[in-house]
Amino acid sequence: MAEGKKDLIYDAVVDHELHGVTIEMIAWWEANVDKGYPLWHPEDHISHTGSTGHVGDVAIAKEKIGDGPVLELRIRFSDPSEVPDLPVVYTDYVSVGGWPGPDGKVRNYLTHQYEATSYGVRGRSIMHREEGMPRKAAEAFRKHCKEEVGRFPEFLPQLWKMWQVVKDPEINRPPRMRKVKKLPNGQWAYES
């Protein structure tokens, strides 16, 4: 029996507390994720190529979520104003990725948002899907996201520190700080 609209989840939300991690490290990670993508989730992540974190960039991520097959995901970095009803909670750093459909329109977004705290970083990840997703898929995403972002304290401070010796911005891409602000029309946008 097919799942009805009432069985669909539109926003799958995962909250994070990341001790010993900074906003600068997370911003660096987004620009340099190819330098350690399998470290982020050793069981599910295979590779990540093609993006520097600029709005409009498209990354290719090979990964699986749980028991699912390995997928080649095309993720386009998006401006927050593109996401209908974007639920922003933390504004110190926001990353928005979207999956273009066959018609080129993006209807599914993943937002990672963070704020600095005395212990490190507090965050929230949201899978926002206009058409919704089955409850089982939402639960698999929550588990995967909790595991991957939860690994930041285990590897990111050390990886970030090691890469600080590489000064060539073509090799060690500089972080892009992505603070957001609410516009008068109610939409969110990156601060310039």
C-alpha positions in Angstrom: 0.0 0.0 0.0 1.4 3.4 -1.0 2.1 5.9 1.7 -0.3 8.9 1.7 0.5 12.5 2.3 -0.1 12.2 6.0 2.7 9.6 6.2 5.2 12.0 4.6 7.8 14.0 6.5 8.6 17.5 5.0 11.4 18.6 7.4 13.7 15.9 9.0 15.6 17.8 11.8 18.8 16.8 13.6 20.4 18.9 16.4 24.1 18.8 17.3 26.5 19.8 20.1 30.0 19.8 18.8 32.6 20.3 21.6 36.1 21.6 20.5 34.9 22.6 17.0 34.7 26.2 15.8 32.7 28.0 13.1 35.9 28.7 11.2 36.7 24.9 11.1 33.2 24.1 9.7 33.5 26.9 7.1 37.0 25.6 6.1 35.5 22.0 5.9 32.8 23.1 3.5 35.4 24.6 1.1 37.8 21.6 1.5 35.4 18.6 2.2 37.2 16.6 -0.5 40.3 16.4 1.8 38.6 14.0 4.2 35.0 13.1 3.1 35.3 9.4 4.2 36.4 10.6 7.6 33.1 12.3 8.0 31.2 9.0 7.8 33.6 6.1 7.3 30.8 3.6 6.6 28.7 5.6 4.2 30.9 8.2 2.5 33.1 7.3 -0.5 34.1 10.6 -2.3 33.2 14.2 -2.8 34.4 16.3 -5.8 33.7 19.4 -7.7 32.8 22.1 -5.2 34.5 25.0 -3.4 31.3 26.0 -1.5 30.4 29.0 -3.8 26.7 29.5 -4.4 25.9 27.8 -7.7 28.8 25.3 -7.4 27.8 21.6 -8.0 29.4 18.9 -6.0 29.3 15.2 -6.7 29.1 13.1 -3.6 29.2 9.3 -3.7 27.7 7.9 -0.5 25.0 5.7 0.9 22.6 6.2 3.7 22.4 3.2 6.0 21.5 0.0 4.1 20.7 1.8 0.9 22.7 1.6 -2.3 25.7 3.8 -3.1 24.3 6.9 -4.8 26.0 9.6 -6.9 24.4 12.8 -5.6 24.6 16.1 -7.4 24.4 18.8 -4.8 24.1 22.5 -5.8 25.2 25.0 -3.2 22.2 27.4 -3.0 21.3 30.8 -1.6 19.0 30.6 1.5 16.5 32.8 -0.3 15.9 30.0 -2.8 14.4 27.7 -0.1 10.7 28.2 0.5 9.9 28.6 4.3 13.5 28.0 5.3 13.5 27.3 9.0 16.6 29.1 10.3 17.5 28.8 14.0 21.3 29.4 14.1 22.7 32.2 12.0 26.5 32.2 12.6 27.1 29.8 9.7 24.6 28.4 7.2 25.2 26.0 4.3 22.4 25.2 1.9 22.6 22.4 -0.7 19.9 21.5 -3.1 19.3 18.5 -5.4 18.2 19.7 -8.9 15.5 17.5 -10.5 15.4 16.5 -14.2 13.7 19.8 -14.9 16.6 21.7 -13.2 14.3 23.0 -10.4 15.5 22.3 -6.9 12.8 20.9 -4.5 14.9 19.2 -1.9 17.4 21.0 0.3 19.8 20.1 3.1 20.7 23.0 5.4 23.4 22.8 8.0 23.3 25.8 10.4 25.5 26.6 13.4 26.2 29.0 16.2 29.3 29.5 18.3 29.0 28.5 22.0 31.4 28.4 25.0 32.1 24.7 24.4 32.4 24.8 20.6 29.4 24.8 18.2 25.7 24.1 18.4 24.0 23.1 15.2 20.9 22.0 13.4 20.7 20.0 10.1 17.4 20.0 8.2 16.4 17.9 5.2 13.6 20.0 3.7 11.6 18.4 0.9 8.8 20.1 -0.9 7.2 16.8 -1.9 7.9 15.1 1.4 9.7 11.9 2.1 8.5 8.6 3.5 9.0 8.3 7.3 11.5 5.4 6.8 13.7 7.6 4.6 13.5 10.5 7.1 14.6 8.2 9.9 17.5 6.9 7.8 18.6 10.5 7.1 18.4 11.5 10.8 20.6 8.5 11.8 23.1 9.2 9.0 23.3 13.0 9.7 23.6 12.5 13.5 26.5 10.1 12.9 28.3 12.2 10.3 28.1 15.6 12.0 28.7 14.0 15.3 32.1 12.9 14.1 33.3 16.5 13.6 34.9 16.6 17.1 36.7 13.4 16.4 38.6 14.5 13.3 37.9 18.1 12.2 40.1 20.0 14.7 43.1 17.8 13.8 42.5 17.9 10.1 42.0 21.7 10.1 45.2 22.2 12.1 47.3 20.0 9.7 46.1 21.9 6.7 47.0 25.3 8.1 50.6 24.8 7.0 49.4 24.8 3.3 49.2 28.5 2.3 48.4 28.1 -1.4 44.6 29.0 -1.7 44.3 26.8 -4.9 45.2 23.8 -2.8 43.9 24.8 0.7 40.8 26.8 -0.2 40.0 29.6 2.2 36.8 29.3 4.3 33.7 31.2 3.3 31.9 32.6 6.3 28.2 32.3 5.7 26.3 34.4 8.2 22.7 34.9 7.3 20.2 37.7 7.9 16.4 37.9 7.6 15.3 40.2 4.8 12.2 42.6 5.0 10.3 40.1 2.8 10.8 37.4 5.4 13.3 35.4 3.4 16.9 34.6 4.5 20.0 35.6 2.6 23.7 35.5 3.1 25.3 38.6 4.5 27.7 40.2 2.1 
